[in-house]
Amino acid sequence: MFYDELEAVVRTVSVRDYLVVAGDFNAKTGREWNSYPENIGRYGKGDLNSNGKQLLEFCNRQGLVLTNTLFRHKMAHRTTWESPAHHADHARKNPYRNVIDYIMVRKELRHTIQDSRSHNGLQTYTDHRLVRTTFNLERIFTKKSRKQENIDMEELNDHVIKAKYAVNVELRLWTEKIPGKREIIKKLQLRRNGT
């Protein structure tokens, strides 16, 4: 029921908008990065519970990533909840801690995240810790603008100009990241050589 309502809200946000979903999900996602590599980082804690499974399924359907599982920090800066029982019973050296609060963004914007972690020691009246994610806003709001070149298609009938254009395209292919560019370059070379 909760995730159905949350999905309905998330679907109202345009894919062009920067979406951040954050909160206490009471979900232990554990170290499930093998099962959900697009949605969770390598730095979870503990074992997956049923709420964690629901959260990861939600992230998978909506294309979201759990930011506070992406960065290697000491355990105290990964965990977001600490059992209040530890303070009453000092018999245990380390407190019971879990990661149950998350900040999520669309996985296409994962490259904009510089850091994400929890913070201890803040004067709050809760057993949860503040979770903070740092974004690189320049990567979000800076658009690369390229000058559009107008090509006179009639000039391509000239074999010299056509060969120069093919070489220029081939050079661009080598310098830019384009999937399958080796096959494209081979085809261009074959056409240029007349075979």
C-alpha positions as CSV (number, residue, x, y, z in Angstrom):
1,M,0.0,0.0,0.0
2,F,2.7,2.5,1.0
3,Y,4.9,1.8,-2.0
4,D,1.9,2.0,-4.4
5,E,1.1,5.5,-3.1
6,L,4.8,6.5,-3.2
7,E,5.1,5.2,-6.8
8,A,2.0,7.2,-7.8
9,V,3.6,10.4,-6.4
10,V,7.0,9.6,-8.1
11,R,5.3,9.0,-11.4
12,T,4.0,12.6,-11.3
13,V,7.5,14.0,-11.4
14,S,8.9,14.6,-14.8
15,V,11.9,12.6,-15.8
16,R,13.6,16.0,-16.6
17,D,13.2,17.1,-13.0
18,Y,15.8,16.2,-10.3
19,L,14.0,13.8,-8.1
20,V,15.1,13.2,-4.4
21,V,13.2,10.7,-2.3
22,A,14.3,10.6,1.4
23,G,13.0,9.2,4.6
24,D,12.8,6.5,7.3
25,F,11.8,3.4,5.4
26,N,12.5,0.9,8.2
27,A,14.1,-1.2,5.5
28,K,17.3,-3.2,5.8
29,T,18.7,-3.6,2.3
30,G,21.8,-5.3,3.6
31,R,24.5,-6.0,1.0
32,E,22.3,-6.9,-1.9
33,W,24.4,-5.1,-4.5
34,N,24.8,-8.3,-6.5
35,S,21.0,-8.7,-6.9
36,Y,20.3,-5.0,-7.5
37,P,23.6,-3.4,-8.9
38,E,21.7,-0.5,-10.4
39,N,19.9,0.4,-7.2
40,I,22.3,-0.2,-4.3
41,G,26.0,0.4,-3.6
42,R,28.5,-2.0,-2.1
43,Y,28.4,-0.4,1.4
44,G,25.2,-1.6,3.0
45,K,25.0,-3.3,6.4
46,G,23.5,-6.5,7.6
47,D,20.9,-8.7,6.0
48,L,17.9,-8.0,3.8
49,N,14.5,-7.9,5.4
50,S,11.0,-7.8,3.8
51,N,10.8,-4.0,4.0
52,G,14.3,-3.9,2.3
53,K,13.1,-6.2,-0.5
54,Q,10.1,-3.9,-1.1
55,L,12.3,-0.8,-1.1
56,L,14.7,-2.4,-3.6
57,E,11.9,-3.5,-5.8
58,F,10.5,0.0,-5.7
59,C,13.9,1.5,-6.6
60,N,14.3,-1.0,-9.4
61,R,10.8,-0.2,-10.9
62,Q,11.4,3.5,-10.6
63,G,15.1,3.6,-11.6
64,L,16.3,4.9,-8.3
65,V,19.6,4.4,-6.4
66,L,20.2,4.4,-2.6
67,T,22.8,7.1,-2.3
68,N,24.0,6.3,1.2
69,T,25.1,2.8,0.2
70,L,27.4,4.1,-2.5
71,F,30.4,5.4,-0.4
72,R,32.8,3.6,1.8
73,H,32.7,5.1,5.3
74,K,33.3,3.7,8.7
75,M,30.3,1.8,10.0
76,A,29.3,4.7,12.4
77,H,28.9,6.9,9.3
78,R,26.9,4.3,7.4
79,T,24.3,3.4,10.0
80,T,21.3,5.6,10.4
81,W,19.6,4.2,13.5
82,E,21.0,3.2,16.9
83,S,19.0,1.2,19.4
84,P,18.1,3.3,22.5
85,A,18.6,0.1,24.6
86,H,22.3,0.5,24.3
87,H,22.3,3.7,26.4
88,A,20.3,2.0,29.1
89,D,22.2,-1.3,29.1
90,H,26.0,-0.7,28.9
91,A,26.8,-4.5,29.0
92,R,27.3,-4.4,25.2
93,K,30.4,-2.6,23.9
94,N,29.0,-1.7,20.5
95,P,25.4,-0.5,20.1
96,Y,22.8,-2.2,17.9
97,R,22.9,-0.2,14.6
98,N,21.2,-0.5,11.3
99,V,20.8,1.4,8.0
100,I,17.0,2.0,7.6
101,D,16.9,5.7,6.4
102,Y,17.8,6.5,2.8
103,I,18.2,9.2,0.3
104,M,17.4,8.1,-3.3
105,V,17.9,9.8,-6.7
106,R,17.4,8.6,-10.2
107,K,20.2,6.3,-11.3
108,E,21.0,8.4,-14.3
109,L,22.1,11.1,-11.9
110,R,24.3,8.9,-9.8
111,H,27.4,10.6,-11.2
112,T,26.3,13.9,-9.6
113,I,26.6,12.5,-6.1
114,Q,29.8,13.4,-4.4
115,D,29.2,11.9,-1.0
116,S,26.4,10.4,1.2
117,R,26.6,9.4,4.9
118,S,25.0,9.7,8.3
119,H,26.1,12.1,11.0
120,N,26.2,11.3,14.7
121,G,26.4,13.6,17.7
122,L,23.8,16.1,16.6
123,Q,21.4,17.3,19.3
124,T,18.2,15.6,18.2
125,Y,15.5,13.8,20.2
126,T,15.5,10.7,18.1
127,D,17.3,7.4,17.7
128,H,17.9,8.2,14.0
129,R,20.9,9.9,12.6
130,L,20.9,12.7,10.1
131,V,21.6,11.4,6.6
132,R,23.3,13.9,4.2
133,T,24.0,13.6,0.5
134,T,26.3,16.1,-1.3
135,F,25.5,16.7,-5.0
136,N,27.7,18.3,-7.7
137,L,25.3,21.0,-9.0
138,E,27.5,21.9,-11.9
139,R,27.0,18.4,-13.3
140,I,23.3,18.8,-13.0
141,F,22.7,22.3,-14.3
142,T,25.6,22.8,-16.8
143,K,24.6,21.8,-20.3
144,K,27.1,21.3,-23.0
145,S,26.1,23.3,-25.9
146,R,27.5,22.4,-29.3
147,K,27.4,24.6,-32.3
148,Q,25.2,23.0,-34.9
149,E,27.0,22.8,-38.2
150,N,25.0,23.3,-41.4
151,I,26.1,20.9,-44.1
152,D,25.6,21.7,-47.8
153,M,24.7,18.3,-49.1
154,E,25.5,19.4,-52.7
155,E,29.1,19.8,-51.7
156,L,29.3,16.1,-50.8
157,N,29.1,15.2,-54.5
158,D,32.6,16.5,-54.8
159,H,34.9,13.5,-54.1
160,V,37.6,15.7,-52.3
161,I,35.1,17.3,-50.0
162,K,33.4,14.0,-49.4
163,A,36.8,12.4,-48.4
164,K,37.6,15.3,-46.1
165,Y,34.2,15.1,-44.4
166,A,34.7,11.3,-43.9
167,V,38.1,11.9,-42.3
168,N,36.6,14.6,-40.0
169,V,33.7,12.3,-39.0
170,E,36.2,9.5,-38.3
171,L,38.4,11.7,-36.1
172,R,35.3,12.8,-34.1
173,L,34.3,9.1,-33.7
174,W,37.8,8.3,-32.3
175,T,37.8,11.2,-29.8
176,E,34.2,10.9,-28.5
177,K,32.6,8.1,-26.5
178,I,30.1,6.4,-28.9
179,P,28.9,2.9,-28.5
180,G,29.9,0.6,-31.4
181,K,32.2,3.2,-32.8
182,R,34.8,0.7,-34.1
183,E,32.2,-0.9,-36.4
184,I,31.1,2.6,-37.7
185,I,34.7,3.5,-38.4
186,K,35.3,0.3,-40.3
187,K,32.3,1.0,-42.5
188,L,33.4,4.5,-43.1
189,Q,36.9,3.3,-44.1
190,L,35.4,0.7,-46.5
191,R,33.2,3.4,-48.1
192,R,36.0,5.8,-48.4
193,N,38.3,3.2,-50.0
194,G,35.5,2.3,-52.4
195,T,35.1,-1.3,-51.2
